[in-house]
Amino acid sequence: MPPTARKPRTYDPARTRAALTAQVGHVLGAARGLTEQQLHAPSGLPGWDVHTLVVHIAREVEAVARVLASPAPARADLDLTLWARSTERIAGPLDADARETAAGTADAATRLEEAAHGLAGVLDEAVAPGRLVAITLGAMRSTDFLVTRLVELVVHSDDLARATNAPVPLERQAVAAVVRLLADTLAVAAPGNSVEVRVPPYAAVQCVPGPRHTRGTPPNVVETDPVTWIRLATGRTYWADALASAAVFASGERADLAPYLPLLG
């Protein structure tokens, strides 16, 4: 019997808005303190220096005002897990956009600051009930689109921190939303009930085809911390390396998520 269809998770608009505003502030604070040497250092992403990374973050923030300025679609055809599973399709154009925009941007921190001001001016519209937006991958609720911005900000805040050895705080509510979305995406990408994946304190999902447990502790369990889970799901950390470093606990013959990772392109 196929697993029961999952009801799409919803995210509170007010909390999403607050988390987005706070995380933009954290990244901006870090960007303002970067030295020229840090800006020209490798970002950890192929072919990008830190300057390019910060400019890309600014572009992802700018996208909110940009999509809200376009005509609203009649209906949504894209939910958050479908968005996550479709990002690989636009990885190439995003890479090209980041490189081109970075080459034409003298001051990455100033660009990010301007993007933050622009975001503040459109958030009321972004959280309006029933508001839809059209993006490259399809049409979705504007409040869901804000969650995609949280994904970009949290993932790239972590990239920035690791590349510069500078602290970039991660907003708790932002991390919670990203962890939950990525866990839900795994459950959709690998439907089943044989493995329970736990990312305390934010998420627990069942996935992977196979025997379904009915009571007590499931025979196949994966558990990890939020940041490790985000890095695994986005290809920043490899499954084998996370196991070897004990960043992931995996028990049971089916508790191998390597075939399903990363989840984002």
VOTINU-429981 format. One record per residue: residue in three letters; z, y, x of N, C-alpha, C in turn. Coordinates in pm, whole numbers, padded with zeros to 5 digits, always signed. Each point is the difference from the previous one (the first is absolute). Example, Ala and Ser with C-alpha at 12.3 -4.5 7.8 and 13.67 -1.06 7.14 Angstrom:
<rs>
ala+00780-00569+01319+00000+00119-00089+00000+00120+00090 ser-00072+00105-00035+00006+00119+00082+00073+00109-00077 
</rs>
This chain:
<rs>
met+00000-00119+00085+00000+00119-00085+00000+00124+00088 pro-00087+00099-00026-00003+00119+00083+00127+00080-00014 pro+00038+00075+00103+00121+00082-00008-00014+00105-00108 thr+00114+00037-00055+00002+00104-00103-00049+00132+00056 ala-00086+00066-00075-00052+00129+00045+00114+00100+00016 arg-00006+00077+00107+00104+00099+00027-00030+00128-00074 lys+00101+00057-00059-00014+00131-00062-00001+00105+00111 pro-00099+00090+00001-00005+00101+00106+00130+00081+00006 arg+00047+00022+00120+00121+00079+00020-00032+00148-00024 thr+00094+00070-00055-00015+00144-00017+00099+00072+00091 tyr-00035+00122+00035+00081+00080+00092+00037+00131-00069 asp+00126+00035+00010+00048+00120-00066-00067+00125+00060 pro-00067+00080-00081-00073+00116+00053+00090+00099+00075 ala+00118+00026-00053+00089+00097+00065+00046-00049+00137 arg+00035-00128+00008+00043-00055+00129-00115-00007+00098 thr-00118-00035-00050-00118-00004+00086-00030+00138+00055 arg+00005+00099-00087-00025+00138+00043+00101+00042+00107 ala+00127-00027-00024+00103+00041+00095-00016-00072+00133 ala-00034-00130-00005-00017-00077+00123-00120+00051+00079 leu-00107+00031-00071-00120+00050+00067+00027+00134+00067 thr+00065+00090-00070+00031+00131+00056+00089-00014+00123 ala+00100-00087-00010+00093-00018+00112-00069-00062+00121 gln-00086-00101-00022-00064-00066+00113-00101+00091+00068 val-00070+00080-00078-00088+00101+00062+00082+00093+00088 gly+00116+00040-00047+00086+00086+00079+00045-00066+00129 his+00032-00130-00006+00042-00071+00121-00113-00005+00103 val-00120-00030-00045-00113-00009+00093-00032+00138+00058 leu+00005+00101-00085-00028+00135+00047+00101+00044+00104 gly+00127-00032-00023+00102+00035+00098-00025-00065+00134 ala-00043-00126-00003-00032-00069+00126-00124+00058+00066 ala-00103+00031-00080-00126+00051+00055+00020+00134+00068 arg+00085+00084-00055+00024+00132+00059+00059-00009+00140 gly+00071-00109+00028+00066-00012+00129-00080-00074+00105 leu-00123-00040-00031-00079-00078+00095-00053+00089+00113 thr+00006-00051+00121-00056+00069+00115-00148-00033+00013 glu-00070+00076+00082-00142-00029+00024-00017-00140+00059 gln+00092-00039+00086-00008-00134+00058+00014-00107-00107 gln+00091+00019-00093+00017-00096-00108-00123-00003-00091 leu-00057+00116-00029-00115+00006-00089-00121-00072+00059 his-00010-00005+00131-00113-00067+00064+00029-00145+00036 ala+00119-00046-00032+00037-00139+00028-00064-00094-00103 pro-00020-00127+00035-00053-00096-00096+00092-00014-00121 ser-00057-00012-00118+00080-00012-00121+00038-00144-00033 gly-00065-00095+00068+00019-00140-00036-00106-00051-00095 leu-00077+00091-00058-00112-00035-00086-00128+00011+00082 pro-00092-00093-00015-00118-00006+00087-00078+00131+00005 gly-00010+00056+00121-00081+00118+00021+00061+00132-00043 trp+00122-00002-00051+00065+00123-00047+00109+00042+00097 asp+00001+00130+00032+00118+00054+00066+00095+00053-00108 val+00115+00052+00042+00100+00045-00097-00052+00120-00079 his-00077+00087+00065-00060+00113-00071-00084-00050-00119 thr-00082-00100+00022-00083-00056-00107+00087-00060-00109 leu+00107-00067+00038+00090-00059-00098+00062+00108-00090 val+00047+00108+00059+00063+00106-00080-00103+00066-00091 val-00120+00020+00049-00105+00058-00083-00033-00094-00116 his-00004-00129+00028-00026-00097-00108+00110+00005-00105 ile+00124+00013+00042+00110+00013-00096-00020+00124-00085 ala-00039+00109+00063-00027+00124-00076-00110-00022-00102 arg-00105-00071+00037-00110-00028-00092+00047-00083-00118 glu+00090-00094+00023+00050-00083-00109+00087+00081-00095 val+00070+00099+00050+00077+00091-00086-00095+00094-00074 glu-00099+00052+00069-00099+00088-00063-00073-00069-00115 ala-00009-00133+00008-00075-00076-00101+00056+00020-00140 val+00130+00028-00012+00059+00017-00134-00065+00118-00071 ala-00002+00114+00065-00063+00118-00061-00149-00022-00020 arg-00062-00069+00094-00144-00022-00007-00039-00084-00122 val+00071-00109-00023-00038-00085-00113+00039+00063-00134 leu+00107+00078-00001+00040+00066-00124-00099+00109-00039 ala-00074+00053+00097-00098+00104-00029-00128-00056-00061 ser-00018-00133+00008-00120-00063-00055+00022-00033-00147 pro-00108-00015-00077+00015-00034-00142+00077-00131-00018 ala+00087-00004-00098+00080-00119-00027-00086-00107-00066 pro+00011-00125+00042-00076-00108-00063+00054-00031-00139 ala-00079-00073-00077+00040-00032-00138+00104-00110-00005 arg-00005-00090+00095+00095-00112+00000+00022-00049+00142 ala+00111-00070+00021+00033-00054+00131-00053-00143+00014 asp-00052-00032+00117-00046-00137+00027+00060-00054+00130 leu+00098+00071+00053+00057-00034+00129+00152+00009-00008 asp+00068-00112+00029+00145+00006+00008+00041-00003+00147 leu+00129+00003+00025+00045+00016+00138-00028-00122+00087 thr+00018-00120-00053-00027-00117+00084-00150-00014+00026 leu-00083+00035-00097-00145-00004+00025-00038+00105+00103 trp+00061+00118-00009-00023+00102+00103+00034-00055+00138 ala+00117-00061+00012+00043-00052+00130-00097-00105+00054 arg-00047-00087-00088-00091-00106+00044-00142+00049+00025 ser-00028+00125-00036-00135+00055+00015-00011+00099+00115 thr+00109+00031+00067-00004+00106+00101-00090-00034+00118 glu-00020-00128+00025-00086-00038+00112-00142+00055-00018 arg-00041+00017-00124-00136+00049-00028-00023+00142+00050 ile+00107+00078+00011-00016+00140+00041+00058+00027+00138 ala+00036-00106+00073+00060+00020+00132-00096+00070+00095 gly-00127-00040-00003-00099+00062+00089-00020+00148-00029 pro-00028+00038-00125-00014+00143-00030+00125+00082+00031 leu+00119-00057-00024+00122+00073+00032+00014+00023+00150 asp-00037-00100+00078+00004+00013+00145-00095+00111+00046 ala-00122+00000-00054-00097+00102+00038+00047+00139-00042 asp+00058+00010-00121+00049+00129-00047+00112+00052+00089 ala+00092-00090+00039+00112+00042+00084-00050+00053+00134 arg-00094-00070+00060-00051+00042+00131-00072+00134-00010 glu-00086+00014-00101-00076+00123-00016+00091+00118-00030 thr+00097-00021-00091+00089+00109-00037+00091+00038+00115 ala+00047-00100+00075+00087+00028+00115-00074+00081+00106 ala-00128-00030+00019-00078+00073+00100-00014+00146-00037 gly+00003+00031-00129-00015+00138-00045+00130+00068-00034 thr+00113-00062+00030+00132+00056-00031+00073+00033+00129 ala+00030+00126+00020+00066+00043+00123+00148-00034+00000 asp+00065+00017-00116+00146-00015-00008+00032-00096-00114 ala+00034-00123+00036+00025-00103-00101+00123+00033-00085 ala+00104+00052+00062+00123+00030-00074-00025+00110-00103 thr-00079+00101+00037-00031+00108-00094-00081-00054-00117 arg-00093-00089+00028-00078-00059-00109+00091-00079-00093 leu+00094-00075+00055+00091-00077-00083+00090+00093-00081 glu+00043+00111+00059+00082+00096-00072-00077+00059-00118 glu-00125+00034+00020-00084+00053-00108-00020-00106-00109 ala-00015-00125+00041-00014-00108-00098+00126-00015-00083 ala+00116+00015+00065+00126-00009-00072+00014+00111-00103 his-00042+00121+00036+00003+00111-00096-00094-00027-00117 gly-00116-00054+00030-00095-00032-00106+00053-00108-00092 leu+00069-00098+00056+00058-00107-00082+00102+00056-00098 ala+00085+00088+00048+00105+00056-00086-00060+00071-00121 gly-00119+00057+00018-00060+00075-00108-00065-00084-00109 val-00018-00131+00024-00069-00083-00099+00086-00115-00053 leu+00123-00010+00044+00082-00115-00039+00032-00001-00150 asp+00015+00117-00060+00024+00003-00144-00116-00067-00075 glu-00121+00030+00041-00117-00061-00063-00007-00149+00032 ala+00038-00038+00123-00010-00139+00042+00092-00092-00078 val+00114+00052-00046+00095-00085-00074-00009+00021-00150 ala-00102+00071-00045-00018+00021-00144-00027-00134-00069 pro+00067-00031-00109-00019-00127-00068-00147-00023-00038 gly-00049-00118+00030-00135-00037-00039-00111+00054+00088 arg+00034+00076+00105-00103+00059+00086-00067-00110+00081 leu-00134-00003+00000-00077-00096+00077-00077+00074+00109 val-00026-00072+00110-00079+00059+00109-00104-00102+00045 ala-00110+00053+00051-00106-00084+00055+00006+00006+00152 ile+00007-00117+00064-00003-00007+00146-00117-00089+00040 thr-00021-00017+00129-00116-00076+00047-00001-00142-00055 leu+00114-00060-00014+00009-00140-00040+00001-00020-00151 gly+00013+00106-00078+00003-00014-00145+00081+00111-00064 ala+00046-00028-00122+00080+00098-00074+00139-00056-00023 met+00101+00085+00017+00137-00047-00016+00087+00112-00054 arg+00120-00036-00041+00096+00101-00044+00040+00088+00118 ser+00016+00128-00025+00034+00090+00110+00136-00034+00059 thr+00093-00049-00082+00131-00039+00055-00013-00121+00092 asp-00092-00091-00031-00026-00112+00092-00065+00051+00129 phe-00087+00098-00014-00063+00057+00120+00105+00059+00093 leu+00104+00061-00056+00107+00052+00086+00069-00113+00075 val+00010-00117-00061+00060-00115+00070-00088-00041+00118 thr-00132+00008-00016-00088-00031+00114+00022+00098+00113 arg+00033+00124-00032+00030+00098+00106+00130-00036+00071 leu+00095-00056-00075+00123-00046+00065-00031-00111+00100 val-00091-00091-00037-00038-00106+00093-00055+00061+00128 glu-00094+00093-00014-00059+00062+00118+00106+00071+00085 leu+00089+00072-00066+00099+00078+00074+00102-00088+00071 val+00050-00102-00069+00100-00086+00062-00060-00079+00116 val-00117-00058-00021-00064-00078+00106-00029+00088+00121 his-00055+00117-00023-00037+00085+00113+00119+00075+00059 ser+00107+00019-00076+00123+00053+00059+00053-00098+00103 asp-00005-00128-00032+00043-00103+00094-00093-00005+00121 asp-00131+00012-00022-00095+00007+00111+00034+00116+00093 leu+00027+00115-00060+00028+00120+00078+00128-00015+00082 ala+00101-00058-00061+00127-00019+00070-00017-00093+00120 arg-00074-00107-00020-00018-00096+00110-00089+00056+00110 ala-00098+00083-00037-00091+00054+00100+00064+00108+00086 thr+00094+00073-00056+00056+00117+00069+00145-00020+00045 asn+00062-00108-00044+00143-00022+00025+00084+00116-00055 ala-00052+00064-00104+00073+00109-00067+00044-00049-00137 pro+00119+00038-00043+00047-00046-00130-00080+00060-00115 val-00045-00085-00091-00064+00045-00124+00072-00073-00113 pro+00094+00065-00066+00077-00068-00105-00090-00056-00108 leu+00041-00114-00056-00069-00060-00113+00087+00016-00123 glu-00052+00069-00099+00073+00026-00124+00025-00132-00072 arg+00125-00024-00040+00037-00128-00060-00086-00034-00122 gln-00018+00095-00090-00078-00027-00120-00146-00026+00033 ala-00051+00066+00103-00138-00024+00042-00015-00142+00055 val+00094-00041+00084-00004-00136+00055+00010-00103-00112 ala+00089+00024-00095+00016-00094-00112-00131-00019-00075 ala-00069+00110-00030-00126-00009-00075-00105-00076+00080 val-00010+00029+00129-00101-00065+00083+00028-00149+00013 val+00125-00036+00025+00037-00142+00010-00035-00074-00128 arg+00034+00059-00114-00026-00067-00128-00149-00016-00026 leu-00077+00104+00028-00143-00010-00021-00061-00108+00089 leu+00039-00006+00125-00057-00099+00090+00046-00141-00037 ala+00122-00015-00048+00046-00131-00047-00078-00043-00124 asp-00021+00091-00092-00079-00031-00120-00143-00036+00037 thr-00054+00068+00101-00136-00029+00044-00010-00141+00057 leu+00101-00042+00075+00002-00137+00049+00003-00100-00115 ala+00081+00029-00101+00010-00092-00115-00132-00014-00073 val-00079+00108-00001-00131-00005-00065-00103-00068+00092 ala+00007+00028+00129-00096-00056+00094+00022-00149+00023 ala+00124-00045-00012+00033-00142+00020+00083-00048-00118 pro-00062-00011-00118+00077-00034-00120+00060-00140+00006 gly+00122-00011-00048+00069-00127-00001+00150+00021-00004 asn+00073-00109+00006+00146+00007-00011+00072-00088+00101 ser-00069-00037+00107+00063-00094+00094+00078+00069+00110 val-00024+00129+00022+00069+00074+00106+00063+00124-00060 glu+00124+00025+00036+00064+00125-00039+00007+00090+00122 val-00055+00119-00013+00002+00099+00108+00101+00106-00037 arg+00097+00020+00087+00108+00094-00025-00002+00111+00104 val+00004+00123-00048+00010+00117+00087+00116+00084-00052 pro+00121-00043+00032+00116+00072-00054+00012+00139+00062 pro+00045+00097-00080+00050-00014-00137-00104+00035-00107 tyr-00128-00001+00036-00100+00060-00088-00085-00096-00082 ala-00028-00118+00051-00098-00083-00069+00024-00149+00026 ala-00038-00079-00099-00007-00146+00012-00110-00046-00093 val-00097-00072+00054-00111-00051-00081-00024-00146+00033 gln-00060-00070-00095-00043-00137+00023-00152-00002+00014 cys-00048-00086+00089-00142-00003+00030-00037-00135+00061 val-00125-00018+00033-00058-00117+00068-00006-00121-00094 pro-00117-00058-00016-00014-00118-00086+00084-00117+00050 gly+00046-00082-00093+00078-00117+00035+00107-00026-00103 pro+00086-00097+00028+00106-00034-00096+00089+00119-00032 arg+00036+00011-00125+00085+00110-00044+00144-00049-00009 his+00093+00078+00058+00140-00037-00012+00052+00046-00136 thr+00099-00070-00051+00052+00034-00134+00143+00049+00002 arg+00073-00029+00105+00140+00047+00004+00047+00006+00145 gly+00103+00082+00021+00059+00010+00133-00092+00067+00101 thr+00027-00023+00126-00078+00059+00107-00134-00070+00012 pro-00111+00074+00000-00130-00064+00013-00015-00068+00135 pro-00084-00103+00009-00013-00074+00126-00072+00079+00110 asn-00073+00102-00037-00074+00080+00098+00040+00147-00016 val+00059+00055+00104+00052+00137-00006-00045+00077+00123 val-00044+00122-00023-00029+00094+00108+00085+00124-00024 glu+00066+00046+00104+00082+00120-00013-00018+00087+00122 thr-00011+00131-00023-00012+00095+00110+00049+00136-00045 asp+00006+00094+00094+00046+00135-00032-00117+00086-00046 pro+00026+00113-00063-00109+00082-00056-00104+00046+00102 val+00042+00049+00116-00097+00051+00096-00086-00112+00055 thr+00061-00114+00031-00079-00114+00049-00101-00043-00105 trp+00043-00005-00126-00092-00038-00107-00119+00096-00009 ile+00027+00129+00008-00108+00098-00005-00095-00020+00118 arg+00055-00024+00117-00086-00021+00118-00081-00127-00012 leu+00058-00105-00053-00075-00124-00021-00113+00020-00100 ala+00032+00066-00110-00097+00016-00108-00116+00091+00038 thr+00021+00085+00101-00105+00094+00040-00060-00033+00136 gly+00034-00116+00055-00059-00044+00124+00056+00063+00125 arg+00112+00068-00010+00062+00058+00119+00077-00105+00080 thr+00044-00104-00066+00073-00110+00063-00064-00131-00044 tyr-00011-00095+00093-00056-00131-00034+00111-00094-00044 trp-00034-00089-00093+00095-00096-00054+00068-00081+00110 ala-00077-00053+00093+00057-00083+00106+00098+00080+00086 asp-00033+00125+00027+00089+00083+00082+00129+00031-00075 ala-00011+00027-00130+00119+00029-00079+00092-00121-00007 leu-00058-00119-00012+00081-00122+00001+00067-00020+00135 ala-00076+00019+00107+00053-00023+00134+00115+00094+00033 ser-00006+00122-00054+00104+00098+00029+00115-00006-00100 ala-00008-00095-00093+00101-00017-00105+00006+00120-00095 ala-00108+00078-00006-00007+00107-00098-00029-00055-00139 val-00048-00123-00006-00028-00070-00125+00072-00134+00002 phe+00064-00033-00112+00056-00133-00022-00093-00073-00095 ala-00043-00120+00038-00088-00079-00085+00048-00143-00002 ser+00021-00053-00120+00052-00136-00016-00085-00074-00102 gly-00045-00121+00036-00079-00081-00091-00142-00018+00052 glu-00062-00111-00036-00131-00033+00054-00110+00094-00049 arg+00022+00069-00111-00101+00092-00051+00029+00146+00034 ala+00109+00023+00072+00043+00137+00027-00075+00059+00120 asp-00130+00001-00010-00086+00057+00103-00092+00101-00067 leu+00024+00127+00024-00080+00105-00064-00117+00046+00085 ala-00017-00058+00118-00106+00044+00090-00138+00001-00066 pro-00035-00100-00084-00134+00003-00060-00024+00115-00097 tyr+00107+00066-00044-00012+00105-00102+00019+00140+00055 leu+00029+00011+00130+00030+00129+00059-00110+00039+00100 pro-00026+00130+00016+00061+00113-00072-00058+00014-00140 leu+00068+00081-00080-00041+00022-00138-00088+00122-00016 leu+00019+00099+00087-00081+00123-00003-00103-00004+00111 gly-00119+00054-00030-00105+00006+00100+00024+00113+00100 
</rs>
